């Protein structure tokens, strides 16, 4: 789609709204709500089929997390894979979907797709800064069918700070371990019919890893946003909100981990071979929202354009006929000894095989579209129908220009370029998608029946260019259409207890460049559960089953694939993922003390139901023959989060505990071999807040209170650690 076509589409979508804005009904008192909560808020959550969690501003401020992984630890049904300890590039799965780069989860900000290219390149190398969010929503089950393109596990929606109703602002400064520093400021208000919000954020750290020979291992992130809201005096039933944002990052991050022995000796070490690894990116957002209350119809229209440019300069492999990095790190002895010593900088490169290929993965993304959602309530056949209709036209693209050069490890333990830069991959992936859905919540007496249907029609293409001349050498186009039905029911059996059940079809699209031999991921998903809200607190228990007719995996550098296989897709055939989600919360009162308690627990099991060969290591080790009955890798059987606090007057103390059981890094059955196991761990976080006066609060946090040393992954290249003990202090001033 050209820029002119996109602008035409934007104007066309706004014409009906602009026309109706000049013709309000003077007899009706209009109230336009800033409709940001997809879940509908806590009251609606308690009555809907499917699991949904809303973490509001108070929950986000409790531990002052800047890492979305730590925030989502308190949500049932979530499976996560940490990577860098700071949540720079999250790996989120829901109900057993693969967590790698969150590509099997629909990610949104303010109801709009936030991934760099959700259809043509779903791996989310960009993730919004959670420090500027006012709420986070996670929802699964039949209601998530509204939000594609990935509908199997569910969706995560982040709510940015709204335009304040009165003139106010806040300054938040935090400092701590490893020179971690965060400075956040916002100011906004209303001038007549116009509202505004200006917000800035800077987060940085020197990093907690120590590079052999010295060097940077930290990051710096900047984020600047402007919101303008306009509610015309002549049409009080209409509201326009324009959000414009810019963000960037420079991080000295790497995929290179450690051998098992080196990890056990010092998990925070980094080998000299990763000294040049660095990620740089910039992200731009333009998002215009129009809301209208027209009699009994609420209409919301979004027009958006997001751009993301990134360049990750990083170690790719050994040169010549050298071994795979993962093989050297798994067994650094015997014929791999010299290669291991090159990685650590103990030995200079002696030949081409011992050279290190370090490359620049340069990618440019565009994601843009227009979507409209209509909500209304009807009374038909003595039943109340809450009807929602939605349509979205979306286009996105990714342009890849990957290059690399040979580097020698010198005798001094430094890297020196030894060859010219060559292009290794030059292609462009594009996608256009039209999505339409209808959702009807039918209410009678104590029961709500939810019926939903989603339609996706997707056209994709991949154009490959010659690595030397840049001339086009091939183009592969494909298309797919799918209908996704879903149904759920919730019934309030007593004043305190209700039951729910649901079934829906899950789907994840193929990526560009497929010639018809690769099928999209599809499943039939089931859930059955109960909710309780009474004297014993609030509780929910849900059992789920995702029955895949075809499980797919996508090659990326994060799971060890090389340049030639990036974004290639593999069909694994049938599979099943099943489990239990449980949550409970309650406030206790002891004199002047308030004691909040909460618990979430997830039990998960996943196994393949067909034999196949995993040639590129998408699901496990490269060239691994996976057998029917093998358990899926990187899916913990148990995840438990407990939180407890004590509040009295201006003081609040909170403690969080996360337990995650062993996980396997390669599919298999039975006991997990030591060299294929990511060990179980338990991590405690602590926060203390003291409100000095009404508008001034000081706080302190300790992440990983007991200093637990734990591994979070061994893919793609060796073991990598979780965040060590980190002590931070901050002050928050409202004005």
Secondary structure, DSSP 8 states (H G I E B T S, - for coil): --HHHHHHHHHHHHHHHHHHHT---TTS---------TT--HHHHTTSSS-EEEE-HHHHHHHT---HHHHHTTSTTEEE---SSS-TT--EEETT---GGGTTSEEEETTEE-STBTTTB--------GGGEEEEEEE-SGGGGGS-S--SS-EEEEEE----SSSEEEEEEEEEGGGEEEEEEEEEEEETTEEEEEEEEEEEE--S-EETT-----EEEEEEEEEEEE--TT-TTEEEEEEEEEEEEEE---SB-B-HHHHHH-TTEE-GGGTT-EEEEEEEEEEEEEEEEETTEEEEEEEEEEEEEEEEEEEEEESTT---HHHHHH--SGGGHHHHHHHHTSS---SGGGSEEEEEEEEEEEEEEEEEEEEEEEEETTEEEEEEEEEEEEEEEEEEEEEEEEEEE-TTS-EEE-S--EEEEEEEEEEEEEEEEEEEEEEETTEEEEEEEEEEEEEEEEEEE-TTT--EEEEEEEEEEEEEEEEEEEEE-SSSEEEEEEEEEEEE---TT--SSS--EEEEEEEEEEEEEETTEEEEEEEEEEEEEEEEEE--GGGT--GGGTT-EEEEEEEEEEEEEEEEEEEEEETTEEEEEEEEEEEEEEEE-S-EEETT-SSSSTTEEE-TT-B-TT--SEEEEEEEEEEETTEEEEEEEEEE--EESS-B-SS--GGGEE--EEEEEEEEEEEEETTEEEEEEEESTT----EEE-TTBSBEE----EEEEEEEEE-
